[in-house]
Amino acid sequence: MKYWQYLVRRLAGILVSLIGLSIIIFTTSRVLPGNPARMALGALASEEQVQALAAEMGLNKPIPLQYLDYMRGLLVGDLGTSLETKRAVSTDIVYYLPATLELITVSMFLTVVIGIPLGVVAAQNKDGLTDNATRLVAFFSVSVPGFFIAIMFQLLFGYLLEWLPITGRLGSEFGSGVSRFTGFLLVDTLLSGNLAAHVDAWAHIILPALALSLAGIGQVMRITRSSMIDVKDQDYVEAERGFGLPSWLVTYKYTLKNAFIPTLTILGLLYASLLGNAFLIELVYSWPGLASYGVTAVLNNDFNAVVGVTMTIGVAFVSINFLVDVLLGRVDPRIRLAMEEAT
């Protein structure tokens, strides 16, 4: 029962955090330089037209009243209208979010299948040549800016080798042959029965996903290595070796399983943070996702879109963190007991 009380308290804390985030972002968007009504109508609009639109948008009200109006709309799913696209912000988010989710999901897949095995290999060869090589790779991946790596990938694999496309999500020749079911092109191309488009979608997503995943690969690699080193010399691991179990079984079933808690934590934080950190990669690769939509909204002072995108990322971040807490409590009973004691 105490564990569930802890989760309820976490949910209450999440709600307070989201309310605080909404206040900060909403207030900041309203005090930014520039007149949103003027930007929406253009430089040729008369002052009367600008004032009329400002009144229609509620910009003449005090900021606290504007915030209350916004929250009333938010409770029914109304995030306002985008000044740039002239569509409901909720409609825009539903349209652009799948592209970003698809990108960061593939990126996280690469982070897991590359980072964890390299961390395990580094731990098994502590202070050896392989360990030093993975340290160098991790240092490089964390230190070099993601947008620089993205541009280098474009130059190498796009221009010089001409192996992979460098912009967009799908080739123009497949535009009319793929129906939108989910917004995830890797899924929609299969549902449309267009295998060639599916292969092309994979070709388009590989470079941006790899560029986005490199920093995470370095972090996961080093954390997995450190955790494996801490666990592999424990008495129970030595006992398993003494029983004559195969080395691969000891490593992956007994050592990695118990060393996976810190890695799981960082994976959850990485996935949540990628929603906000993907904007540079999306801009470099002309990826039509939520992050690039948010950057465009900021540049055009589209405050409804700015608040909507920020709240979406905030909700995703705290939700993933909460899910990680639940998983950690299920995977490691010690953490669950600590949570119960905290209540």
Phi, psi and omega per residue, in radians:
M1 nan -0.672 -3.140
K2 -1.086 -0.602 3.129
Y3 -1.093 -0.751 3.123
W4 -1.207 -0.567 3.049
Q5 -1.115 -0.686 3.086
Y6 -1.077 -0.762 3.138
L7 -1.119 -0.671 3.094
V8 -1.113 -0.722 3.094
R9 -1.115 -0.678 3.096
R10 -1.106 -0.726 3.113
L11 -1.105 -0.697 3.093
A12 -1.114 -0.708 3.093
G13 -1.118 -0.656 3.101
I14 -1.104 -0.748 3.130
L15 -1.068 -0.773 3.113
V16 -1.099 -0.717 3.130
S17 -1.085 -0.742 -3.131
L18 -1.171 -0.652 3.089
I19 -1.132 -0.750 3.086
G20 -1.081 -0.729 3.102
L21 -1.084 -0.752 -3.127
S22 -1.094 -0.680 3.124
I23 -1.130 -0.810 -3.106
I24 -1.113 -0.859 -3.074
I25 -1.187 -0.725 -3.129
F26 -1.115 -0.796 -3.137
T27 -1.124 -0.749 3.138
T28 -1.078 -0.738 -3.124
S29 -1.135 -0.496 -3.110
R30 -1.438 -0.394 -3.107
V31 -1.744 0.042 3.079
L32 -1.128 2.563 3.112
P33 -1.074 2.588 3.117
G34 1.866 2.643 -3.140
N35 -1.817 1.917 -3.112
P36 -1.012 -0.641 3.136
A37 -1.137 -0.733 3.102
R38 -1.117 -0.739 -3.137
M39 -1.157 -0.558 -3.140
A40 -1.269 -0.647 -3.080
L41 -1.549 -0.422 -3.137
G42 1.721 2.920 -3.051
A43 -1.209 -0.380 -3.066
L44 -1.508 -0.127 -3.125
A45 -1.234 2.567 3.123
S46 -1.338 2.847 3.136
E47 -1.118 -0.592 3.121
E48 -1.126 -0.721 3.115
Q49 -1.116 -0.708 3.127
V50 -1.107 -0.781 -3.131
Q51 -1.139 -0.644 3.137
A52 -1.140 -0.763 3.120
L53 -1.165 -0.688 3.118
A54 -1.056 -0.723 3.108
A55 -1.159 -0.687 3.122
E56 -1.120 -0.617 -3.141
M57 -1.457 -0.107 3.131
G58 1.391 0.304 -3.090
L59 -1.293 -0.250 3.135
N60 -1.450 -0.184 3.138
K61 -1.406 2.771 3.007
P62 -1.058 2.631 -3.075
I63 -1.011 -0.714 3.098
P64 -1.027 -0.689 3.104
L65 -1.203 -0.653 3.079
Q66 -1.075 -0.696 -3.136
Y67 -1.134 -0.744 3.126
L68 -1.110 -0.699 3.075
D69 -1.079 -0.723 -3.131
Y70 -1.126 -0.756 -3.120
M71 -1.154 -0.630 3.077
R72 -1.087 -0.708 3.084
G73 -1.203 -0.646 -3.114
L74 -1.095 -0.624 -3.123
L75 -1.126 -0.384 3.118
V76 -1.913 0.248 3.086
G77 1.443 0.243 3.132
D78 -1.717 1.867 3.133
L79 -1.687 0.177 -3.121
G80 1.571 -3.062 -3.111
T81 -1.943 2.380 3.098
S82 -1.265 2.286 3.108
L83 -1.271 -0.375 -3.082
E84 -1.535 -0.832 -3.077
T85 -1.656 -0.225 -3.107
K86 1.127 0.331 3.098
R87 -2.004 2.886 3.060
A88 -1.078 2.390 -3.132
V89 -1.056 -0.659 3.111
S90 -1.068 -0.647 3.088
T91 -1.144 -0.750 3.115
D92 -1.097 -0.731 -3.124
I93 -1.125 -0.755 3.105
V94 -1.082 -0.579 -3.117
Y95 -1.320 -0.752 -3.026
Y96 -1.568 -0.450 -3.050
L97 -1.067 -0.729 -3.126
P98 -0.999 -0.622 -3.140
A99 -1.101 -0.736 3.123
T100 -1.224 -0.738 3.117
L101 -1.070 -0.699 3.115
E102 -1.102 -0.759 -3.125
L103 -1.114 -0.839 -3.075
I104 -1.295 -0.454 3.089
T105 -1.198 -0.782 3.073
V106 -1.114 -0.677 3.102
S107 -1.077 -0.746 3.123
M108 -1.180 -0.625 3.077
F109 -1.046 -0.776 3.102
L110 -1.132 -0.664 3.114
T111 -1.053 -0.746 -3.106
V112 -1.235 -0.861 -3.018
V113 -1.303 -0.305 3.095
I114 -1.783 -0.815 -3.022
G115 -1.192 -0.796 -3.077
I116 -1.178 -0.857 3.103
P117 -1.038 -0.693 3.119
L118 -1.147 -0.633 3.080
G119 -1.133 -0.690 3.111
V120 -1.134 -0.794 3.140
V121 -1.099 -0.712 3.128
A122 -1.105 -0.705 3.139
A123 -1.168 -0.641 3.137
Q124 -1.243 -0.353 -3.139
N125 -2.114 0.821 -3.069
K126 -0.929 2.257 3.126
D127 1.136 0.185 3.078
G128 -1.591 -3.039 -3.111
L129 -1.079 -0.754 3.141
T130 -1.111 -0.737 3.132
D131 -1.092 -0.782 3.134
N132 -1.137 -0.649 3.124
A133 -1.142 -0.736 3.127
T134 -1.192 -0.555 3.046
R135 -1.075 -0.757 3.130
L136 -1.111 -0.752 3.116
V137 -1.106 -0.760 3.137
A138 -1.104 -0.762 3.128
F139 -1.079 -0.743 3.138
F140 -1.137 -0.798 -3.061
S141 -1.159 -0.573 -3.127
V142 -1.448 -0.564 -3.018
S143 -1.452 -0.663 -3.062
V144 -1.379 2.291 3.140
P145 -1.029 2.495 -3.102
G146 -1.090 -0.655 -3.118
F147 -1.171 -0.552 3.106
F148 -1.180 -0.771 3.085
I149 -1.065 -0.708 3.140
A150 -1.061 -0.759 3.136
I151 -1.169 -0.698 3.112
M152 -1.105 -0.678 3.079
F153 -1.087 -0.724 3.116
Q154 -1.070 -0.803 -3.123
L155 -1.123 -0.732 -3.055
L156 -1.337 -0.982 -3.009
F157 -1.507 -0.362 -3.124
G158 -1.670 -0.925 -3.046
Y159 -1.542 -0.815 -3.058
L160 -1.371 -0.936 -3.093
L161 -1.555 -0.425 -3.130
E162 0.960 0.750 3.130
W163 -1.545 -0.667 -2.982
L164 -2.339 2.634 3.056
P165 -1.207 2.735 -3.019
I166 -2.116 -0.033 3.106
T167 -2.457 2.680 3.034
G168 1.354 -3.137 -3.134
R169 -1.859 -0.365 -3.052
L170 -2.748 2.546 3.104
G171 -1.122 2.590 -3.092
S172 -1.074 -0.447 -3.110
E173 -1.247 -0.233 -3.131
F174 -1.840 0.048 -3.025
G175 -0.987 -0.743 -3.087
S176 -1.555 -0.084 -3.074
G177 -1.729 0.066 -3.105
V178 -2.208 2.102 3.095
S179 -1.515 2.585 3.132
R180 -1.560 1.942 3.081
F181 -1.848 -0.872 -3.070
T182 -2.047 -0.311 -3.022
G183 1.589 -0.230 3.072
F184 -1.604 1.915 -3.025
L185 -1.108 -0.593 3.125
L186 -1.115 -0.453 3.090
V187 -1.570 -0.797 -3.071
D188 -1.102 -0.608 3.124
T189 -1.151 -0.616 3.089
L190 -1.249 -0.750 3.125
L191 -1.123 -0.497 3.096
S192 -1.423 -0.125 -3.137
G193 1.267 0.417 -3.090
N194 -1.894 1.590 -3.079
L195 -1.179 -0.663 3.133
A196 -1.089 -0.708 3.101
A197 -1.162 -0.617 3.113
H198 -1.093 -0.788 3.103
V199 -1.094 -0.709 3.138
D200 -1.143 -0.658 3.098
A201 -1.103 -0.700 3.070
W202 -1.121 -0.704 3.138
A203 -1.094 -0.632 -3.128
H204 -1.291 -0.518 -3.022
I205 -1.588 -0.279 -3.034
I206 -1.076 -0.904 -3.066
L207 -1.122 -0.892 3.113
P208 -1.093 -0.655 3.130
A209 -1.152 -0.714 3.127
L210 -1.174 -0.732 3.111
A211 -1.103 -0.665 -3.133
L212 -1.275 -0.456 -3.036
S213 -1.540 -0.269 -2.974
L214 -1.052 -0.782 3.135
A215 -1.083 -0.719 3.108
G216 -1.151 -0.647 3.112
I217 -1.040 -0.770 3.130
G218 -1.087 -0.759 -3.133
Q219 -1.156 -0.826 -3.120
V220 -1.110 -0.684 3.137
M221 -1.039 -0.836 -3.083
R222 -1.259 -0.663 3.137
I223 -1.187 -0.718 3.096
T224 -1.095 -0.736 3.112
R225 -1.040 -0.862 -3.101
S226 -1.094 -0.735 -3.130
S227 -1.170 -0.708 3.128
M228 -1.109 -0.694 3.135
I229 -1.142 -0.685 3.127
D230 -1.140 -0.595 -3.021
V231 -1.588 -0.592 -2.943
K232 -1.160 -0.327 3.130
D233 -1.726 0.148 3.096
Q234 -1.185 2.717 -3.058
D235 -1.062 -0.701 -3.080
Y236 -1.182 -0.524 3.087
V237 -1.223 -0.727 3.088
E238 -1.094 -0.626 3.118
A239 -1.131 -0.714 3.111
E240 -1.096 -0.687 3.087
R241 -1.141 -0.669 3.141
G242 -1.127 -0.486 3.093
F243 -1.315 -0.085 3.103
G244 1.485 0.318 3.114
L245 -1.189 2.576 3.120
P246 -1.011 2.579 -3.090
S247 -1.051 -0.709 -3.107
W248 -1.148 -0.585 3.134
L249 -1.223 -0.731 3.103
V250 -1.109 -0.708 -3.075
T251 -1.194 -0.886 -2.967
Y252 -1.579 -0.476 -3.117
K253 -1.602 -0.709 -3.020
Y254 -1.791 -0.723 -3.085
T255 -1.416 -0.955 -3.087
L256 -1.122 -0.667 -3.127
K257 -1.017 -0.757 -3.111
N258 -1.437 -0.296 3.104
A259 -1.644 0.036 -2.985
F260 -1.459 -0.221 -3.058
I261 -1.038 -0.907 3.104
P262 -1.076 -0.618 3.133
T263 -1.156 -0.733 3.110
L264 -1.078 -0.695 3.126
T265 -1.078 -0.831 -3.100
I266 -1.214 -0.545 3.104
L267 -1.127 -0.732 3.096
G268 -1.091 -0.771 3.130
L269 -1.150 -0.664 3.131
L270 -1.112 -0.804 -3.103
Y271 -1.068 -0.741 -3.141
A272 -1.168 -0.731 -3.093
S273 -1.215 -0.477 -3.120
L274 -1.120 -0.465 3.095
L275 -1.010 -0.689 3.135
G276 -1.561 -0.452 -3.064
N277 -1.544 -0.065 -3.048
A278 -1.405 -0.100 -2.966
F279 -1.131 -0.652 3.140
L280 -1.150 -0.731 3.120
I281 -1.134 -0.721 3.135
E282 -1.125 -0.646 3.117
L283 -1.198 -0.749 -3.114
V284 -1.104 -0.717 -3.063
Y285 -1.722 0.196 -3.126
S286 0.877 0.805 -3.108
W287 -1.551 2.036 -3.031
P288 -1.385 1.228 -3.094
G289 -1.970 -3.051 -3.082
L290 -1.177 -0.637 -3.115
A291 -1.113 -0.811 3.115
S292 -1.175 -0.582 3.053
Y293 -1.087 -0.707 3.118
G294 -1.164 -0.696 3.106
V295 -1.100 -0.763 3.091
T296 -1.056 -0.684 3.123
A297 -1.112 -0.717 3.123
V298 -1.131 -0.784 -3.106
L299 -1.131 -0.508 -3.124
N300 -1.757 0.175 3.140
N301 0.944 0.671 3.107
D302 -1.493 1.440 -2.908
F303 -1.136 -0.608 3.114
N304 -1.087 -0.739 3.122
A305 -1.191 -0.663 3.127
V306 -1.073 -0.839 -3.141
V307 -1.138 -0.724 -3.128
G308 -1.095 -0.788 -3.141
V309 -1.156 -0.769 -3.127
T310 -1.099 -0.734 3.119
M311 -1.150 -0.655 3.108
T312 -1.091 -0.794 3.117
I313 -1.137 -0.697 3.118
G314 -1.099 -0.782 3.111
V315 -1.080 -0.751 3.131
A316 -1.101 -0.724 -3.092
F317 -1.104 -0.905 -3.091
V318 -1.217 -0.549 3.121
S319 -1.170 -0.742 3.123
I320 -1.165 -0.693 3.091
N321 -1.080 -0.702 3.108
F322 -1.132 -0.739 3.115
L323 -1.080 -0.694 3.101
V324 -1.099 -0.717 3.092
D325 -1.034 -0.753 3.134
V326 -1.118 -0.771 -3.134
L327 -1.128 -0.710 3.132
L328 -1.098 -0.683 3.105
G329 -1.133 -0.547 3.122
R330 -1.398 -0.654 -3.069
V331 -1.319 -0.727 -3.053
D332 -2.113 1.882 -3.137
P333 -1.034 -0.492 3.128
R334 -1.094 -0.697 3.118
I335 -1.188 -0.678 3.119
R336 -1.094 -0.733 3.100
L337 -1.105 -0.686 3.104
A338 -1.115 -0.661 3.087
M339 -1.110 -0.718 -3.128
E340 -1.160 -0.668 3.115
E341 -1.174 -0.514 -3.135
A342 -1.200 -0.377 3.131
T343 -1.458 nan nan
